[in-house]
Amino acid sequence: MKKCAVIGSSGFIGYELVCQLMEYNDVTAVVTEKGNESDVISEEKIFSIGRNAKVIFVDEEQFTTEDEQYDNIFVCQYFDELRLKGSVDLAQFESIYKMISSKSKELIFLTSTTKKLSSIEKKVSELNKNPETKVTFIELPALYGPWEPPTGLIHELIVSELGKKRTTFHNVYGPNEILYVEDVGKAIRLIAEKELKEQKYTITAKQSVYLPEESDFTGITQLINEIKVSRMKNTIDSTPYVIIQTMSIEDGVKKQKQQIQQYFHLY
């Protein structure tokens, strides 16, 4: 059993990862800035995770000052920052990197599939002066699932549908493939349990699902009808990690709709 820390545990990816890791590891869930998510939703996530005794919740200040060592540290908070803002404050990143690299010999960064990712990789190469510190990047595609951020296209379409509104929403996924988040959480855990042989992995599926770029949608049915399916994505500079069994977008939307209905008063 490993001792793991997940930075950004109340966020979209961090939540799913903690749920996966806590079955096999002792997990310290580091709660960072909530960002664009509702505080109430984040509290619901924490309450759900907290039923498992092997998860300890700490804030950023406590995590920074504590004298603990970990087998793995997962850094999740840059996923939404890169996807929504398109950049990362590299000066702030430098101080964070020095802190986390002193707490673990193995760091795993979870980031969105974007050209801006290269800025973080370059900075890590500059800062990582210790050859014993192993750093792995896992690139994630556009995602949807029960806890998709409120800025997510599918989330907004479902809320609009449940509220009986006819509002048009713009495709925020761009050209990226779309995977169901629970599959991604499991894939990240499985990658972390293996002896990592590459520096960078890209999570993909046997069949990639895409939406037309620059498209507008007025309902879930229209979105599903315009979905495009192609073979799994191949990248030159990273190793694809293929999810063999993925949930269909129809089943994912159904599950997400049930989740939003439960907390519809928040929207």
Sequence and secondary structure as in RCSB ss.txt:
>XXXX:A:sequence
MKKCAVIGSSGFIGYELVCQLMEYNDVTAVVTEKGNESDVISEEKIFSIGRNAKVIFVDEEQFTTEDEQYDNIFV
CQYFDELRLKGSVDLAQFESIYKMISSKSKELIFLTSTTKKLSSIEKKVSELNKNPETKVTFIELPALYGPWEPP
TGLIHELIVSELGKKRTTFHNVYGPNEILYVEDVGKAIRLIAEKELKEQKYTITAKQSVYLPEESDFTGITQLIN
EIKVSRMKNTIDSTPYVIIQTMSIEDGVKKQKQQIQQYFHLY
>XXXX:A:secstr
  EEEEETTTSHHHHHHHHHHTTTSEEEEEE   TTS HHHHHHHHHHHTTSTTEEEEEHHHHHHS   BSEEEE
 THHHIIIIIS   HHHHHHHHHHHHTTBSEEEEEEESSTTHHHHHHHHHHH   TT EEEEEEE EEESTT  T
TSHHHHHHHHHHTT    EE  STT  EEEHHHHHHHHHHHHHS   SSEEEEEESEEEE  TT EESSHHHHHH
T EEEE    SSSEEEEESS   HHHHHHHHHHHHHHTGGG 
